[in-house]
Amino acid sequence: MRPSLLDPLFASVRTLSGIGPKVTGLLATLLGTPPGQDPRVANLVYLPPHSVIDRRHRPGIAHALEGAIVTLELRIDRHLPGGRSNAPYRVYAHDDSGEIGLTFFHAKQAWLEKAMPVGETVIVSGKMEWFNGRPTMVHPDHIARLDDAASLPLVEPVYPLTAGLSPKVLARGVEDALTKVPELPEWIDAPVLAAHRLPLHREALRIMHGPADPADIALDSPARQRLAYDEFLAGQLALALVRLRAKRLSGRKLEGNGETKARIIAALPYSLTNSQSEAIKEIIADLRQPDRMLRLLQGDVGSGKTVVGLLAMAHAAEAGGQSALMVPTEVLARQHYATIAPLAEKAGLRVALLTGREKGREREDVLEGLRSGAINIVVGTHALFQEKVSYRDLVLVIVDEQHRFGVHQRLLLTSKGDAPDMLVMTATPIPRTLVLTAFGDMDVSKLTEKPAGRRPITTAILPMDRLSDLVERMRSAIADGQKIYWICPLVEESEVVDLVSAEERFESLKPLLGSRIGLVHGRMSGPEKDAAMLAFKNGDTRLLVATTVIEVGVDVPDATIIVIEHAERFGLAQLHQLRGRVGRSDKPSTCLLLYKGPLGEVAQARLKIMRETEDGFRIAEEDLKLRGEGELLGTRQSGTPGFRLASIETHQEFLEIARKDARYILARDPELQSERGKALRILLYLFERDEAVRLLRAG
C-alpha cells in the first residue's frame, strides 16, 4: 500500500548504476540488511557520512606540507612507464612553484595517457608526500581536465565502509540514489521550518551528501537537524499510533477490594518504600480505568519492582482475572517464582511456572489451570505466548527486562487476552530521552529508593597483577562465612580474545580456595544451573564463578562480595547490574572491579563512574554519553529502533518537539487523512515505520 511515488526509493540497490550482485552483497553487510534481502535505494539515501575530506586547499607544489590533502593545477610534462621490472608508472608535471611526480602502481597506461595528455593542464587532488626532498603524490584520489573541474568534489563526504567495498563505488551509489528522491509533500509546518531555519527534506539530503563546507555535515547543522527531526517525528508518530490503537482496544475496569493486597503486604518482612507505594497507587489507578494500561516501571537495582508487580497481579486476581509475568531467562523465571509463590499463596492465590523445561504431566496441569482459570498468576519465559497456551481471562501482562524482548513478542503475549493491561518493568534505569524514543507509548513510574536497612556497596578497582593478593583476601572472607560471586566475561578459553574464561578461573581457584566453589554459566543445562545456584544459596558453596547469566534478578541476600574480572570489557549498565547482586541485606558489601591495563579513555571513565556512584539513573545518563542509544537499549538484538541520522545527545531538543507534535497531530487527525496527514504517512514509510501505517489501515 506504499504510495507509488516512493517506489524508486524502495527498489533494490541493483537498480543503481555500477552496483551488481557482488557490491549488493557488500552493501547488505555494511547496512545490516536482513539475510535474503537486498538493501534498498533509501538505505543509501539515509546513510550519513561520518566525516569529510576538504580538498579546497591549493597551496602550490612547493608550499604543500607532508601528509596534507591538497588540490593542484598541473601542466603535464611527460609519462614514464614502469616497464617490465614492475617499477611504478610515473607522470611528471609542474606548476609555477615546482615539479611533482605522480606515482601509480599496476597502472593502465592507455587510461593515464587519456586522462593526463602531455602539454595539457589538469586538476589533481590527493595526499602530498615528500621523498628524498622531492614532492610526490601516490595514486591521486581525483584527476580532472580543466573543462571538467566542476566534477571534482572540493568537500568530499566520507562514508563508513566494509571490507571489499571501495569508497568511490559507494560514493557513486549514494550520488545515484539521491537522484531517485522525488519531490515530497511537506509535513512540517512552515512556522517551525522558519523558526529553526530548517531546509526542505530533499534539500537537507542534498546538503548532507554534497557539503559545500565541513560544517554542513556536523550534527548541529540545519540539514542534519532537519533530518533528525524527521526521524524523531516518524518514531514518535509510530509510538503514539501504537498507544492510540492499544487504548482503543480496551474498555474494562479492574476493581478489587484490597484484601488480597493487604494480606501480601502483611506477609512482607519489610515495609514498602515511599516510591513503591506511589508506583502501586499509580498502577492500580490505571487498572481501575476503562482505558488500557500501558505503563513502564523503572527501578534501580534492588529497588523492589517484583513486589510492586505482585501487588498489581493481586489486584487483577481480586477483579477475577489472570496475570502473566514474562521474563527473558529461565534462571530469572525460577527466581521470580521462588519470590512470588510463597507470598501469593499466603494471600490465597495460585501461582504456576511455565518455561521450556516443564514437560509432560506437569506442563499439562499448568496449561489446564490457565484454561480453567484455576491459576491466578503464571511466571515464565517466551513459553507463555506459545500457540498451545491459552488463558481463561488474561487481564494483566507484566514484562520484565523489556529491552530483551522485541515489540512483536510483547504483542504476541497481549494477544492471549482481550486487550490486557500491560506493565513493563526494567532494572536498567533508562535516561529520559531514551524513555521517549523506546517507550514513548507508555506512562512511567520510577522506584528511586532501596528498601530500608540496605547499606551502600563499597566499590574498589584493582589491576590484574594484584590477583594473588585478592585470592588471599577471598580465602579469609570464605573462612568468615561470606558468600562471593566471581564474574568472568567468557564461558571457556578463547584463542581470539585474551580473557580468562569462567571454566579456567574455576579450575585455577579450586586448588587455592578448597572445594566450596561452584560454577554457573549459560551453556549449562537448566537442572545444572539450578543445582549450582541452590548450592550457593544454601551455603554448600561459598564462592560462585559465573558469567553474566547472573546479571539480572538473581537474589542471594547474604552474598556480600562480587569480583568482576576484566571489568574494562563490560558496559556501565551491565557493571551496575552485576554490582546489584550484592548489597541486598544489612551486611556491608564490596564490589571489586579487576582490570587489565592499559585502560582506554572510555574504560577509565566507566570504572571511575562506578567508584563514584550507585545511582543507576546517573549511571544510565553517563552510559548514554559513552556508548550511544543503540547499544544501551540493546536495539541491535531486540528490534527496538535505533537512529541513523539523529543523535540523542545532540538533537534532544528536536526529540521533545517531535513528541509534542506527534500527540498534537493525532489529537486533530487520528487517521492521518488530511493533506498533512497523508504527507506524514509518507514520512512513516521513509523511516520504515510500516507497522504504524498498518495500524492506521486496520482502524
N, C-alpha and C positions, 0 to 999 in steps of 0.2 A: 504493500500500500504506500510505499515511499514515493513522493512526487517525482515524475519523470525528469524534472529539472535537475535532480541530483544524480541521475544515472551515471554521467561521466565520472563523478567523484567516487561512486561505489563500484566502478568497474575494476577488474584486476589490473595490477601494475604492468602486466604484459601488454596492455593496450598502449603503453608509452613507448616512444622511440628509443631503441637501443637496449630495451630490457627483455631478455629472453628467459628461458627456463632456469639457467644457472643463476643469473642475477636475481630472479624472483625468489629462488631458494635462499640466497644470501640476505635479501631484504626481509624475508619471513623471519630469519634468525634475529636480525637487528631489531625488528619491530615487535617481536614476541607474538607473531601471528599463530593462532591455534593450528596444530598439525592437520594436514589435508586441505588447508585453505590458502589461497593466495592473498598477499597483502592488497589492500585497496589503494586506489589513487589518493583518496582522502588521507590515508595514513602518512603519505609523503607530504601532503599539503600541510599537515599539522605536526610535522617533525621539526622542532625548533633547533636552530644552530646553537652550539654551546659557546662559540667564540667567533672571532673574525681574523682574517689576515689583512692588514692595512697596506695596500700597495701604492698609496699616494706619495710616498717618499721618493723624490727624484734628485738625488744628490750629485749625479755625475759619477763616472767610474772612479776618479782619483779620490773623491771625498766619501765614498761608500765604506761603512765600517764592517769589520769582520762579523759575520753571522747575521747581519741586518737583512730584512726583506726590502728589496729596492726595485724600482722600475726605471729602466734605462732606454734612452732613444739612441740606437746604434746604427752606424753605417757598416755594412758587411764588406770585409776586405778579402778574405779567402777561406776556402774549405780545405781541411787537411784530413782525408780519410785515414782510418787506423791501419788499413792493410790486413794481411793475413795473420799478423802476430797478436791478434786480439787487443791491440792498443786501442784506446778510445778515439772516437771521431771528434775532431776539434774544428770549431768555426771561430775565426779571428775577426774582431770588429773594433771600432773605435768611436769615441765622441770627442768633443772639444777638449776634454781633460785627460784623456789617455786611451790605452788599448786594453782589451779584455779577451780572454779565451773562453769560449763556451764549450763545455765538455759533455759528450754523450757516449754512453756505453750501449752496446748492442744496437747501434744506430741504423736507421733506414735512410740510406744516402739519398735516394730519389726524393723522399718526403722533405728532408732537410734542405736540399737544393731548391725545392719549390717554395718552402716556407721562408727561406733566407737567401734570396738570389744575391750574388756578388754585385756590389755597387748600389744596392737598394738600402733604404733606411727602414728599420723595423723597431717595434716596441718589444722589449724583453723584460720579464719580471721573474724574480726568484731570490734565492738566498745567496748573498755575497760571501765569497771565501778568498783568502789571500794565501798563496802557496809560494814559498821562497821569494816573498816580496812582490809577487805578481798577482794581479786580480784575476779571479776565475769564477765561473758560475756553472755548477754541475746540474745538468738536466733542468733548465729553466721551467718554472711552472706554467708560464704562458708566453707564447710568441704570436705577435700580430703585426700585419702590414700597417703602414701609416693610414691607409684609407679604411682600415678595419679596426682602428684603435678603440672605437666605442665599445667593441665586444670584450675588451679587457676589463674584468671586474676590479675596480680600484679598492673597494672594500669587500672582501670575499668571505661569505659565511663558511664556517667550518662545522660539519655535522658529525655526530657520533658514527663510528664505523664498526664493522665486524670483519674478521679475518677473510681475506679474499675479495673484499669489496673496495673498488678504487674510489677515491674521493671525487674524481672527475665524473665517473659513471653515475654516482649518487647525485652529484650537483646537477647534472643534465636531467636526471629523472625528476628531481624536485622542480626544476625550471619548466619541464614539460607538464608536470602535474598542475602547476599554477595556472597554466593556460586553460585548464578544464574547469576552473572555478567560475560558475555563472554569476550574473548579476542577481543578487538575492534581495528579497524584500527586507526592510529594516525592522528589527524587533526591539531596538532601544528607542525610548522617547527622545525626541530632538533636544529638549532641555537638558537631559542627562548627558547626551553626547557633547553639547556645548559647554556645560559646567565643568566637565573633566577633560575637555579638549581631545576627545577620542575620535580616531578616524573611523570610516566605514569598515565593515568586516573584511571585505575583499582587499581594500587598500591596506589594512593592517597586515594581512598575509603578504602582500607585495613588498611592504617595507621590511618585514621580518626576514624575508628570503633575498631581498635586494637592497641591503642597507647602504645609505649614502655616507654614513658615519658609524663608527663602532657603537656610539650611544644608541643607535636605532634598535640594536638587539638586546640592550640592557633590560632587566626585568622591570625597571621603573619607567621605561619609555612608553609614550602614549600607545604605540602599536601593540606592545606586549600587554599593557593594562587592558586594552580593549579585548584582546583575545582571552585574557584571564577572566575578565568579567563574563564573557560569553560562556566559557567553560563552567564557571561557577553557577551561572544562571541556569544552564542546562541541568546541572546536578541538583540544584535546589528545586527547580520545577519538577524534576522526576520524583524527588523525595516528597514534595508537597502533594503530588498527584497520588503517590502510594498512600500517604496519610489520609487524603480525602476519600479515596476508594475504601481503605480499611475502616474508616469511621462510618461510611455509608452502610457497610455490611452488617453493622451491629445494631442492637436495639434491645438489649437485655440488661436489666438491673440485677446485680447480685446483692441481696440483702442477707445479713446474718444477725444473730442476737448477741454475739460477742462471747458466749460462754466457752466455746472450744478454744478461742484465742486466749482467754483468761486462764484456762487450765494449763496451756503450754507455757505462758509467761510465769505462772506459779511454779512450774517444774524446772525452770531455768536456774542454774546455780549462781547466777549473777543478775544484776539489774540491767535493763536496756539503757543504752546511751541516749542522750537527747536527740542526736541525729537519727538513730534507729527509730525512735518513737515518732519523729517528724516524718520519716520516709514511710512508715506503716500508715500513718494518718493520710498522707497523700495518695498512697496506693489504694487504700480502702475507699477513699472519696471517689477515686476513678472507677472502682469496681461497682459502686452504687449508682453510677451514671448510666443512662441508656446508651451513650456513645461507647465505642470500643476503646479499651485502654491500650495505649502504646507508650510504654514508659521505660526509660533507661535508668537503672540503679547503679551508680558508680560508687565504689567503696575502696578505700586503700586496703592494703594487705592487713588481714586480721581485724577488719572493722565490723564484722558480723553480718554480712549480706545473707548468709544461709538462713539465719533465724528470721530475718525480715521476709525472705521468700517463703519460709514455712508458715509464718503468720498470715501471709496473703493466701496461701493454699488452704489454711484452716478456715478463712472467711469464705472461700469458694465452696468448701465442704459444707459449711453452715447453710449456704444457699442451695444445697442439694446437687452441686456439680463436682466434676472431677478435675484434677490438676496434673500436669506433666512437667517434670523438671529435666531438661536435656542438657547434658554436659559433653565436652569433647572427647574425654578418655574414660576407659573402663576403671582405672585406678581412682579417678575423681568421682565417678558414679558410685563406686562402693564406699568411698569416704563420705559422700553426702548422705548416702543411705544409712550408714552407721551413725551419723549425727542426727538425722531427722527421725528415723524409725522409733527410737525409744521415747522421744518427746511426743511424737504424734500419737503413739499407742496409749500413752498416759491420758491423752485427750479423747480416746475412743476412735481414732482414725486408723484405717488400714492402709499400710504403705507397702508397695512392691518394688522390686528391682528388675529392670529389663535391659540386658546388654546382649552382645553377640554370643556370650558364653552360656547363657541359660538355654538348656536343651530339654527335649523330651517332655515328661510329665510336668516338671517344674515350670517349663515355659508355657505349656498348655493351660496350667492353673492360672498363671498371670493373665494370659490372653482372655480366658473365660471371665476372670474377675473384672477386667476392664470392660468387656462387652456387657456384663450384667450390671455393672455399677457398684459391685461389692468392694472394689478397690477405690479408695478416695484419692490417693496420691501415687504416682508412679515416677520413679527416678531411673534415668537410663541414658544411653548414648543414641547414635543415629538409629538404633533399633526401634526407637519409639515411633518413627514415622514410616516403617516398612509397610508394604501393601497389606499384609495379613493382620496388621494391628488395627483394631477398631475400638472405639470408646462409646459408652452409653451416652455420656453427656460431658464432653470436654469443654470446660468453660474458661480455664486459665492455663496458659503455656508460659513457663519460665525457661529462658535460655541463658545458661551460664557461659561466660567467656565467649561472647557474641563474635568477637573478631576472629575466632577459629572457624566459624561457620559462614558459608555463603548465604546470601539473601534467599536463594532458591530453597535451601534446606529449611530456613525459617518458615517460608511459605508452605512447604510440604507438611510440616508439623501442624501449622494452624489450619490446614485443610482437613484435619481429622475431626474438627468440631464445627459447630455453626458459628463461625467468626469469633473464636475465643479471644478473651483479653490476653494481652501479651506484656510480660515483664522481661526485660533483658538485663542481666547482671554482668558486671565486669570488675575484676580485681585489678585491672590495669587502668589506673587513672588516665583519663584522656584529656588533652588540652581542649579548651572551649572551642577553638577554631575547628578541631577535628570532630568534635561532637556535632558541630553544624554540618560538616561535609559528609560524615558517615551515618549519623543518627538524627539528621535534621527532621525526620518524620516523627520524632519521639519527644515526649516531655522528659525532664531529667530530675532525678533525686540524687543527692550526694550524701555519703556517710564519711564524715570527716574526723571522727574520734575513734580511738581504740577503746575496747571495754575496760572498765575500771580495774585497777590492780596490775595492769601490764606495764613493764618497765622498759625504758629505752634500750636499744641494742647498741653496744659498743662496736664500731667498725674500724678495723685496722688493715693496713696494706703492708704486705711482706714480699720481698723478692724471692724467687725460687731457690736462690743459693742459701736461704735460711731454712730449707726444708728439714734438715736433721734436727734443728732446734725445735721446729714446730712439732715433729713427731714425738719428741720427748715431752713437750707440753701436753700433747694428746694422751700420752701414756698416763701422766698424772691425773688428767681430767677423767679418764676411764676408771682409774683407781678410786677417784672420789665419787663414782657412781653417775657421772654425767653422760648424756647422750649426744652424739656428734654426727652431723651429716658431712660427708666429704664429696664434693661435686666435681666431676670431670666432664670435659666437653665431648669426648668420643666414647663409643662402646668398646671398640677394640683397636689395636695398634694400626696406624696408617703409615705407609711409606711416603705418602704425598705430603701430609701435614705433620710437622714435628711437635706433636702433643702427646702427653701421657694419657692412655686410654683408661676407662673405668676398670676393665678387667686386669690390665697391667698394674694399676695402682693397688687394686685389691690384693693381687699376688705379692706385691712388694711390701705392703703394710702387715700382712698376716704374720710373717715370722717376727716382726718387730713389736706388734701390739697384742699378739695372742689370738685365740680362736674366736673372740667375741666380736667378730667383724662380719658384716653382711654385705651383699651386693644386689643392686636392683637397676635394671635398665630396660629400655623399650623393646629389645628383641627377645626378652624372656617371655615365656608363656604366662597367661593370666594367673593360674594357680601358683607358679613360681614367684611372680611379683607379690601376690597376696601373702605368701608364706614369708618372704623376706621382710615385707612391711610389718606383718604381725609380730615377727620375732623382734624387730626393733621397737615396736610399740610396747611389747610386754617386757622388754629389758633383757631378753635372751641374748641379743646382740647389742652392743653399746656404740659401735661406730658403723654407719651405713655408707658405703661407697655407692654413689648413684650418678646417673646422668640427669638431664633436666626433666626426666619423667616425673620427678617430684616437685617440679616448678610451681604448679598451681594446686591449691586446695588441700594438699596433704597435711594432716593435723596430728602431730605428736607433741602435746603441750609441754612435756618435760624435756624436750630436746633444747639444749642451751648453746650449742656451738655449731656453726656451719663454716666449713672451709670451702672456698670456691677456687679451684685450680685454673690457671690460665684465665683469670678474671678479665684480662685485657681483650679476650676474644668474645666476650658477651656484651650485648646491648644493655643500656642503662635500665630499661624497664624489666628486662629479664633478671639482672642482678638484684633489683629491688624485690621482685617476686621471690627469688631464691632466699634472700635475706629474711623474708617474711615467714619462712618455715620455722624460725626460732623467735624468741621473744613472745611466746604465746601463753606465758604463765607469769607468776610474780617473781620468778627467779631471774637474776642478772644473766644476760645473754650476749654472745660475741659473734661477730661475722668477720672472718679473716679472708681477705682478698689476696690470693697468691698470684704474682705476675712474673712474666719472663721479660726482661729488658732486652734491648732499649725500647721504651714506650713511644709510640707516635703521639702526636698532639691530641687527637680525639680520644685515644685510650687514657692519656693522662687526665684529660678533662672529666671523663666518666668516673674514674676512680676518685678524683678529688670531690666530685659532687656526692658520691656515695658516702664518703667520710664526713661530709658537711651536714647532710640532712637525711631524715627518714620520711620526709613529707612526699608522698607519692605524687601529689599534684604538681609540686615544684619539679620533681624528677621528670615527670612526663613533659613538662614545658621544655626542660633542658634537653631531653631526648629528642624532641621535635627539632630543636635547633641543630643538634649533632647529626641526626640521621635522616630527617625528612619524613613527610607524611606517609609515603608508600610503605616503607619498612616498618614504621611504628605501628601501623594498624594491621600489618600482615596482609596488605591488599594483594600482593602478588600470589598468595596462596588462596585467599578466601573469596575472591570475586568482588570485594569492596572496591569501588573505582578509585584509582589514583589519579593524578593530574599530569597531562602532557605539557600544557602551556602555562598553567597557573602555579604560583608558589605560595603556599600558605603564609609563610613568614612575610614576603614582600607585598602580597596582594590582599592582606587580611581585610583592609577597608572595603575592597570590592566584594569580598565574600559576604560581609554584613549587608551591603547594598543589595546584592543578589538575593539574599534570603528574604529581605523585606519586599523586594519587587515581586518575587515568586508568589508570596502569600497575597499581595495586593492584586496581582494579575488574576489569580484563581478565584479570589473573592468576587471579582467583577465578571469573569469569563471562565467558569469552571470547566467548560468543554472545549476551550480554545477555538471558538467558532468565529470570532471577529477577525478582521483583516490582520491585526497584530497577532491574534491567537494563531492564525494559520502560519504566519512568519515564525512564531515560536515553535510550532510543530517541526518546521524545517530545522531550527536550531537543535531540537532534541535528536533528530536523525543525524545531524552533522557530528554530534558528540556521542553517538551510539547509545542513546537512551531510548532504544526502540521499545523496551518493555513499558515505558511510561506512555508511549503513543498507543500501544496495545490496550492499556488500561482505559484510555480515552475512548477507543473504539468499542470496548466491551461495555462502556457505560458505567 
